[in-house]
């Protein structure tokens, strides 16, 4: 059985869609000011092709890792200018050793907050590691708080598995101890870590929502950080839960006349579920991210 026959037989080729337009569920006040960015994660092509594709779909900008290589940075700045796109940067370390990890993070953060043709919308941080001590991870927060104060750039810590804010109760302790700490909400990770839609941790989630400046619009579930297709009816409860969390952030930002940034971040294989043996994704990553972008615009911009 080939892939097309398999998809047709299982009903995956044409998923029944639950209504994408659900603005009546959004109880915020005036229509929101949002900026929706595209991810280059999984994109096959150079930075110019990526920016051209993002602009064609109607994105406001892109999010990608800070480019340490001068040639890649030059190409990025040229592509952004050519296509009139905004940018948000990712910064983080990768080494298992704390000292080296922190040094890499600090270098990347300093460069991303000072070396640019146009000021970024924000800097999103993959902060620390889940196995670093509380005192070690605190150093990442201290660095970002200082950087945000000096530069005026929003610097946000992502709620991400494997990182400092991998779990809701851990994040709560850091938020309580650091009143200036700001978040990138990728709550799909917490759904996975805590094996549910977090109804039992509402107080902690509500606290986190008050600190969010940027949202990664991926939908997770109890057994994974990414549903296979948010349009499929079996994921309606997960999608609704994520929309309710995003609604709360958008309502707060709208009340304060602030812009909220979103990244549509459904990822490629192996984040994306695949068919066995062929490893072909069961849905189209780019198509789903564009769907999410349009859903956000319809829901919050009207």
N, C-alpha and C positions, 0 to 999 in steps of 0.2 A: 504494500500500500504506500503510495507516495504521499508527500506532505499535503498536497491539495485535497486528495481523497480523504486523508485522515481528518483534516480540518472540517471538511463538509460533513463527514460521518458523525463527528462529535459536536457539531454545532458551533465550533470555534471560529469559523470563517465569517459568520455574520451575527455577531452577538446582539441579543435583544438589548436595546438601550433604555435605561431609565432616563427621564427627562433631564437634560443638561441644564436647562434654564429653570432654576429654583429661587429666583430673587425674592419671592414672597416669604421664604424662610429667613431672609436676612432682615434682622430687626434693627439694624443700625440707622442712624439719622440720615443726613444728606448723603448723596452718592459719594463714593470714596474716590480719592486720588490714588491710583495704583500705578506701578511700573512693573511690567512683566518681562523677565529676562530668560534667555535660552541658555542651556548648558551645552558645551562642546563635548561632553562625556559621551563617547560612542560615535561621534561624528566622523565619517570617513572623508577627509579632505583637509585642505590647508585653512589657515585662519581667514583668508579672503573669501574662500568658498563658504565657510561657516557663517561669516557675517552677512554675506549676500543672501544666504538661505534664511537666516533669522529675520533680516529686514523684510524680505519678501512675504514672510508669514505674518508680519505685523508685530513682532517683538519690539520692545523699547530699548533693549540692550542685551548684554551677555554677561555670564559669570564664568570665570575660569581661574585656574591657578596663576598666581603671580609668576611672570616670566623673568627668570634670573638671567637668561642669555640675552645679551644686548641686541642681537640680530632678530630674535623672536619677539622681543619687546618692540622693536622698531616696526616690524611687520604688523603686530597687533595694533599699535597706535595708528598706523596708516589705514588699516582696515576699518577701525572704529570711525575715523574721520571721513573716510570715503562713503560709508553707509549711515552716517549720523546716528550712531548707536552709543548708548551709555555702557558703563562697565562696573561690575563689582568683582573684587578679587578674593581668592581663597589663599589663605596662608596656613602653614602648619609645619611640623617636624615629622620625621619618620624613623629616627634612630631609636633603638630600645634603651640606650643609655641616656639617663636624664640630662647630663651636662651637654652632650652633643645635640640632643633633641632641642633643648631650650635655646642653644646658640643658633641653630638653624632657624627656629621659629622667630627669634628676635631679629635676625638678619633679614628674613623675608618680610616681616612686619614693618621694619624700618624702611626698607626699599619701597614697599607697596604704598606706604603713607607719605612718601616724599618724592619719589621719582616717577612722574607721570606727565603726560601731555595735558590731560584733563582730570580733575579731581574725581576719584571714584565715588559711586553712590554709597558704598560701604566696603568694609573688609570683613569677610567671614572667616572665622578661625576654627580650624581643627585643633583644638586646644589640649595639650598634654596627652596623657594615657590613663586608662582605667586602673592600671597597676602602679602608677606613681603615687607617692604619699600625698596626703592633703596639703602638707607644707610645700611640696614640690609643685603641685598643680596650682597652688595659690600664686606662685611666681608668674605664671602665664596671665592670670587675671591682673596682677599688678602692672605688668608690661602693657597690657591693652588699655587699662584705665588711664595710664600716663599718656599713651599714644593718642587716644581719643581726645584727651584734654588739650594736648599740645597742637593737634592738627585740625580739630573740629570734624574729623571723619568718624562716622559711626563704625565702631569696631565691635563685632558680635561673636559670641561663642556658640558654636553649633551643638545642639543636643544630638549627639552621634554615638553609636556603639563603638566601643574600643577607645573612646576619648574620655576626657575628664567628666563630661556630663552624660555618661552612658545610661544612667538610670535616674528616674524622677526623684527619689529621696536623696540621692547624692547631690543632684542639682539644687534641691531645696536648701541644703546646708550651705552651699556656696552662695546662693542668692541671698540668704538671710545674713550672711557675714559680709556681703559685698553689695551695698545698696546701689552702686553705680554700674554694676555689671549688666550688660545687655546681651540679648540672645538672638540667635538664628534658630527658629523653630523648625526642626525636622522631627516632628512628633511620631512619625512612622517608626523610628527606631525604638522609642519607648513602648509602642504597642507590641513590638517584637520582643523586647527585653522582658516586659511584664506579662506577656502572653494574654493580652486583652486590650479592650478599648478604654482602659484607665478610669472606669466609673468608680473604682474603689480608691482612687487617688485624686479626686476632684479638687480638693483644697490645694494640693501641690501644683496641679495643672493650672488652676486659676492664678496662683502666684506667678508661675512661669509666664503665662499669657500677658501679664502686666509689664513684662520686661522685654517683649519681643519687638525688634525693629525690622526683621527680615524673615521671610517664610520660604521654606523649601516645600513646594506643593507636590509632594509624592504621597501616595496613600498606602499605609501599611496595614497589617492585620496581626492577629494573635500569633501566627506562625512564620511571619516574614515581614521585611521592611517594604515590600512592594507587591501589590496585587497584580495579577497578570493582565487585567484590563479594567480600568475604573468604570467603563461603560457597561460592563456586564451586570445583570441584575443581582447576581449572588453576592456582589460586593456593596450593595446599597447601604447597608448599615455601617460599614467601614468608611465609605465616602461621606455619608451624612455626619459621622462623628468628626471627621477631619474638617468638613465645612463649618461645623459649629464652632470648632476651635479657631479657625481662621476668621469666622464672622466676629468673634469677640475682639480679636486684634484689630480688624478693620474698623469696627465700630468705635473703638477707643481712638484710633488714629484719625478717623473722620471727625470725631468730636473736637479734636485738637487741631484740625485743619492740616494734618500731616500726611505725607505720602508714605504708603507702605509698599515695599518691594517684595516681589515674588520671583522665585525661580521654579520653572517647571522641570522637575528633576527625576522623571522616570528614567532609569538607567538601562544600559545594554546588558547582554549576557555577561556574567552569570547572575546579575541582579534580576534581569528579565528571565522568567521561567522559559525553558526550552524543551523541545522534543528530544527524547532519548536518541542516542547514536548520532543523529544529524546535528544536534545542538542548534537547531533553527528556532528562533524566538517564536512564541505562539501568537504574538501580536507585533505591531510595528511601533518601535520606540518613538521615532520622530512624530508619527501621526498622533500618538497618544499625548505627547507633550504639547503639540499644537492644539489638540482637543482641550487639554487642561487650561491652556492660555485663553482660549475662547470662552470656556466655562467661567473663568475668573472675571473676564471682562464683562460678560453678560450679567453675572451675579452682582458685581460691585459697581460697575459703571453704568449699567442699564442700557 
